[in-house]
Amino acid sequence: MSQPSVISRRVATAAAVSLALVAGLAACAGPKSSDDADGGSGGSGASGKPQKGGTLTVLNSNPQEDFDPARLYTSGGGNVPSLVFRTLTTRNRENGAAGAEVVPDLATDLGTPSKNATVWTYTLKDGLKYEDGTAITSADIKYGVERSFAAELSGGAPYLRDWLIGGADYQGPYKDKKGLASIEVPDDKTIVFHLNKPEGEFPFLATQTQTTPVPKAKDTGTTYEEHPVSSGPYKVVTNENDGERLVLERNEHWSAETDEERKAYPDKIDVRSGLDSAVINQRLSASQGVDAAAVTTDTNLGPAELAKVSGDKKLAARVGTGHFGYTNYIAFNPKVKPFDNPKVRQAISYAVDRSSVINAAGGSSLAEPATTYLPNQKSFGHTPYDHFPAGETGNAAKAKELLKEAGYPKGLKVTLTHSNDKDFETSPEIATALQAALKKAGITVELKGLESNDYSDTIHSASKEPGFFLAHWGADWPSGGPFLAPIFDGRQIVKDGANFNTGFLNDASVNKEIDEINKLTDLDAAATRWGALDKKIGEQALTVPLFHPVYKRLFGQDVKNVVISDWTGVLDISQAAVK
């Protein structure tokens, strides 16, 4: 996904906010007891074995808008969405690194690829039913995918349009009744996807809500979001103000025998959004009444709140810690002087004081230093490197040496563009910390803050992109592919639209390696190659990785079975219990 404002392209949403994505948009280390000092990466929540029953309340800042599987842009199917929408595959609902794996959902396995990974075949499980008791068929999944191409239902992940043969020109089933010939359904249990290029990571893409089955006879177009037909453990009974209040109750026709991932302990899920983040944290902290059985999927503890919580052992035991695949970094536009000179980019890389940046981001509890573009998790293929070692506080001497070699013996003046959002990522606090560090190296930095929409439009415009700015990127799924390709594949440079290849890198060897890795269906082997490619690209100093965020979120005192995976980095409500 892309930048937080859902998880990135939309990734952001998932993570920073919630992958609306979420979602999220848009992860951790292994089961730990809930009485760990830092809440661990997961844990059991309140004491006692989780039981079925009760109501789980979700307190969020961002409404669950566009609750239609065609329109959602999620990571791993999203958090609230995956309670209603099952997909061909899904994320593994476990703590830590194990949770970054893709597993079957509606399908019996991760799919059978052709020799060159251009054809993927899936077989559905037996006994799959909708909320009305009718059977789920492969034709329903085909239709669900096809309706995501309709202009009036846009907003979902773009991959199927790019990958499916004929996808680029298809207008959806409302305009083209014939459907996509590249999706075949030879029988009610089989669905076959024909791609225009090898894509070994198709099982990851199959976690997106666009592969949710939709019965054609029940499709109401743009109003489908008001009561989408459930294939998951819960059905929608209330959807007010476009997802601001979403009430879910049990789908009596869902069978746990066909679904190994979702525990579905509560009888009811009550999602209340549009709340101020401070109010959410206050309510979760107090944990009174219904808030004792409440969680949030999109609101972090801020630095001040975390300091208060850390001083209270009981509260600290109710903090879930997670890591989502996400990197905050400096981006350079080498078309703009003096950033066309690699030595200038290298000098800035050496001058960066990551300690001060992390302090500006809220401290080491909320941010971890980064010297690689890929997040530091195995699933991404993380390969440690530090091409321009700045230490914890920056290497001003080395930076000055490089500036002299670049023709700037007396230093230089540059402008750093950032967002005015108080997000502790691309905001004034981070920019000011960098300004102070670079001054020690003889680099005078003028700060240019832009309001959110203007900032996004500017840095994603090939014609308006500044030379030196703050950026961030998050993963549509836990792999190096959706992290490196949008940012460094020269064929993805967009001149008249949203461009994410900020360094305008168009290296034939990089493009070729991306294609070669995409052919691999062995995801572990692919991860190794992604890590090696990241290290190679890093030598060009087109970005300066700064830090990876850490998510700290409170949950109510009655919440049990807290599971936080390295896929989403946030509490998975499909696992939570309140009794």
DRENDRENTI-782614 format. One record per residue (C-alpha): residue in one letter; x, y, z. Coordinates in steps of 0.25 Angstrom, whole numbers, plus 2048, in hexadecimal, padded with zeros to 3 digits. Layout:
BEGIN
AXYZ
...
***
This chain:
BEGIN
M800800800
S80780D801
Q80681880A
P7FE819816
S7F181E813
V7ED80F810
I7F8806814
S80080E804
R7FC80F7F5
R7F580C802
V7FD80380B
A7FD80D814
T7F080C818
A7F17FF81D
A7FC802826
A7FC81082A
V7EE81182A
S7E8804829
L7E97FF81B
A7DC80581A
L7E07FF815
V7DF7F9820
A7E37F681F
G7EC7F5822
L7F07FD819
A7FA7F9818
A80E7E3835
C8167DB840
A81E7D1847
G8177C584D
P80C7C2858
K80F7C9865
S8077CA872
S7FF7D6874
D8067DA881
D8137DC879
A8177EA87D
D8157EF86E
G8097E786B
G8117DE862
S80E7DC853
G8027D5857
G7FD7CD863
S7F17C886A
G7EA7D586E
A7E27D387B
S7E47C7882
G7DC7BA880
K7D97B2873
P7D27BA868
Q7C37B6867
K7B87B985D
G7AE7C4860
G7AD7D3863
T7AF7DF85B
L7BD7E4856
T7BD7F3854
V7C77FA84A
L7CA80884D
N7D180F841
S7D481C83B
N7D181982D
P7C4814828
Q7C3807820
E7BF80D813
D7BB807806
F7B87F980D
D7B87F27FF
P7C27E87FC
A7C47EE7EF
R7C87FC7F4
L7D07F8800
Y7DF7F9800
T7E47F080B
S7F07E880F
G7ED7D9811
G7DF7DC810
G7DE7E781B
N7DA7E6829
V7CB7E982A
P7C97E581B
S7CE7D781D
L7C37D4827
V7B97D581C
F7C17D380F
R7C87C680D
T7D27C5802
L7DA7BA7FA
T7E57BB804
T7E87C3810
R7F27C781A
N7F77BD825
R7F07C1832
E7FC7BF83B
N8057C8843
G8127CD83E
A81A7C8831
A8107BC830
G8057C682D
A80C7CB821
E8097BF819
V7FE7BD80F
V7F47B1811
P7E87AC80A
D7DA7B180D
L7CF7AE804
A7D97A67FC
T7DE7987FF
D7ED79D7FE
L7F57A97F9
G7F27A67EA
T7F979E7E0
P8017A67D6
S8057A27C8
K8147A07C5
N8167AF7C2
A80C7B47CD
T8037BB7C3
V7F77B27C6
W7F27AF7D4
T7E87A57D7
Y7E07A47E4
T7D679A7E9
L7CB79E7F4
K7C9797801
D7BC78F803
G7B179480B
L7B37A3809
K7A67AB80B
Y7A17BA80B
E7997C0816
D78D7BB810
G7917AD80F
T7937AC800
A7A07A67FB
I7AC7AE7F7
T7B17AB7E9
S7BD7AE7E0
A7B47B67D7
D7B17C07E3
I7C07C27E5
K7C27C57D6
Y7B67CF7D7
G7BC7D57E3
V7C97D87DC
E7C27DD7D0
R7BA7E77D7
S7C67ED7DD
F7CA7F27CF
A7BD7FB7CF
A7C080A7CF
E7B580C7DA
L7BC8027E3
S7CA8067E1
G7D48087ED
G7D97FA7EF
A7E77F47ED
P7EB7F77DE
Y7F37E97DC
L7E87E17D5
R7E67EC7CB
D7F57EC7C8
W7F77DC7C9
L7EB7D67C2
I7EB7D47B3
G7E17DF7AE
G7E07E67BB
A7E57F37B6
D7D97F57AD
Y7CE7EE7B5
Q7C37F77BA
G7BC7EE7C4
P7AF7E57C3
Y7A57F17C2
K7AB7F57B5
D7B17E87B0
K7A77DD7B2
K7B17D37AC
G7BB7D47B8
L7CA7D27B8
A7CE7C67AF
S7DB7C57B7
I7D37C07C3
E7CD7B27C0
V7C47AA7C9
P7C379C7C3
D7BA7977CF
D7B479C7DC
K7C17997E4
T7CC79E7DA
I7D17AB7D6
V7DD7AE7CD
F7E47BB7CB
H7EC7BE7BE
L7F77C97C0
N7FE7D17B6
K80B7CF7BD
P8117C67C8
E80D7C97D6
G8127BF7E0
E80B7C77EB
F7FD7C67E6
P7FA7BF7F3
F7FC7CC7FB
L7F47D37F1
A7E97C97F3
T7E77CE801
Q7E27DC7FC
T7D37DD7FE
Q7D17DE7EF
T7D17CE7EF
T7C57CE7F9
P7B97C77F3
V7AD7D07EF
P7A07C97EA
K79C7D07DE
A78D7D07E1
K7907D77EE
D7997E27E8
T7937F07EA
G79E7F87E4
T7A38047EC
T7998017F7
Y79E7F37F9
E7A77F8805
E79B7FA80D
H7987EB80E
P7A37E3807
V7A07D4807
S7A97CE812
S7B27C280F
G7B97C481D
P7B57C182B
Y7AE7CE82D
K7A37D6825
V7A07E4824
V7937E982B
T7967F882C
N79F801824
E79D80F827
N7A381C821
D7AC814817
G7B280B822
E7B381582D
R7AA80B835
L7AB7FC831
V7A47F1838
L7A77E3835
E7A07D683A
R7A37C7838
N7A17C182B
E79A7B482F
H79E7AD822
W7AD7B0824
S7B47A3827
A7C17A382F
E7C3795829
T7C679D81C
D7CE7A8822
E7DA7A582A
E7DE7B482C
R7D37BC832
K7CF7B8841
A7C27C1841
Y7C17C0850
P7B87CD852
D7A97CC84F
K7A97DA84A
I7B37E4845
D7B07F3847
V7B97FC83F
R7B880B843
S7C081583B
G7C3824839
L7C8825847
D7D482E84B
S7E082584E
A7E282B85C
V7D482785F
I7D681985A
N7E3818863
Q7DC81E86F
R7D081486E
L7D980886C
S7E280C877
A7D680E881
S7D080187C
Q7C2804882
G7B57FD87D
V7B57F986F
D7C37FF86D
A7C87F3876
A7C57EA86A
A7CB7F485F
V7D77F5856
T7DC7FF84B
T7E17FB83E
D7E6808839
T7EA811845
N7F881184B
L7FD816858
G804823857
P81282685E
A80B82D869
E80082286B
L80B81786A
A81381E875
K80781E87E
V80381087B
S81180A87D
G81080F88B
D80480788F
K8077F888F
K7F87F488D
L7F77FD881
A8047F987B
A7FF7EB87B
R7F47EF872
V7FD7F5867
G7FE7ED85A
T80B7EF853
G80C7EC844
H8157EF838
F80F7F182A
G8177F181E
Y81A80081C
T82580981A
N82781881C
Y83281E814
I83882A80D
A83682A7FE
F83E8317F3
N83A8357E5
P8478347DD
K84283D7D3
V8438497DC
K85084F7DF
P85884D7E8
F85283F7EA
D85683B7DC
N8648397E2
P86582B7E9
K8708317F3
V86683B7F8
R85B8307FB
Q866828801
A86A83480A
I85C83680F
S85C827812
Y86882881B
A863834821
V85682F826
D85482E835
R84B822837
S84A824846
S845832845
V83B82D83A
I836822843
N83482B84F
A82C834846
A824828842
G820825850
G82C81E855
S832810854
S825809859
L81E80F84C
A82980E842
E83480683E
P84080B836
A841806828
T84D80581E
T8467FD814
Y83A80080C
L8337F380E
P82D7F181C
N8357E9825
Q82D7DC825
K8307CF81E
S8247CF816
F8297DB80E
G8367D480C
H83D7DE815
T84C7DE812
P8547E781C
Y85C7F2815
D861800819
H86880680D
F86A813813
P86C811822
A86881D82A
G868816837
E85E81A841
T860829840
G86582C832
N87382D82C
A87583B829
A88483A825
K88183081B
A876838815
K87F844814
E88983C80D
L87F838802
L879846801
K88784B7FE
E8898407F3
A87C8447ED
G8808527EC
Y87A8587F8
P88685A802
K87F865809
G87285D80A
L865860803
K856864805
V84B85B802
T83C85A805
L83584F80C
T82684D809
H81D846813
S80F845818
N80984E822
D801842827
K80483E836
D807830832
F81582F838
E81982982A
T81A834820
S81783F829
P81E84C82E
E82484483A
I82C83B831
A830846827
T83584F832
A83E843838
L84484182A
Q846850828
A84E850835
A856844831
L85A849823
K85E856829
K86A850830
A86F84B822
G86E85981C
I860856815
T856861818
V84885C817
E83C865814
L82F85E818
K82385E80F
G816859816
L80A85580D
E7FC852811
S7F8843810
N7F2843802
D7FC84D7FC
Y807845802
S8028387FC
D7FF83E7EE
T80D8457EE
I8158397F1
H80E8307E8
S80E8397DC
A8198367D2
S8198447CE
K81884B7DC
E8208417E4
P82A8497ED
G8398457EE
F8398417FC
F82D83D805
L82883480F
A82082780B
H81B81A810
W81780D80A
G80F80180F
A80D7F380A
D8007EE803
W8057E0808
P8127DB80F
S81B7DA804
G8267E27FD
G81E7E37F0
P8147ED7F3
F81E7F57FB
L8297F67F0
A8227F57E3
P8198027E4
I82580A7E9
F8308057E1
D82B7FE7D4
G82D8087C9
R8218037C1
Q8188087CD
I81C8167CB
V80F81E7C9
K81182B7C2
D8028307C2
G7FD82A7CF
A8018257DD
N80F8217DB
F81681A7E7
N8248177E0
T8298247E7
G8388227E2
F83381F7D4
L83C8137D4
N83B80C7C6
D8468027C7
A8457F67BD
S84C7EC7C7
V8437F07D2
N8367EF7C9
K83B7E17C4
E83E7DC7D3
I8307E07D7
D82A7D87CB
E8337CC7CF
I82F7CC7DD
N8207CD7D9
K8217C07D2
L8257B97DF
T81A7B17E6
D8237AE7F2
L8207BA7FB
D82C7B7803
A8367B77F7
A82F7C47F2
A8317CB800
T8407C87FF
R8407CE7F1
W8387DA7F6
G8427DD801
A84E7DC7F8
L8477E67EE
D8447F07F9
K8537EF7FD
K8577F27EF
I84E7FD7ED
G8528037FA
E8608067F5
Q85A8117EC
A8558197F8
L84881D7F2
T84281C7FF
V84781D80E
P83F813817
L83C81A824
F83381182D
H82980682D
P81D809836
V818801842
Y80A800845
K805801854
R7F6800856
L7EE7FE862
F7E37F4864
G7D87F286E
Q7DA7EA87B
D7D07DF877
V7D67DD869
K7DD7CF868
N7E57C885E
V7ED7D4858
V7F37D084B
I7FC7DA844
S8037D5837
D80F7DA82F
W8057DC823
T7FC7E782A
G8037EB836
V7F67ED83D
L7ED7E5846
D7E57DB83D
I7D67DC841
S7D37CE83B
Q7DB7C8846
A7D67D1852
A7CD7CC85D
V7C67D4868
K7C17C8871
***
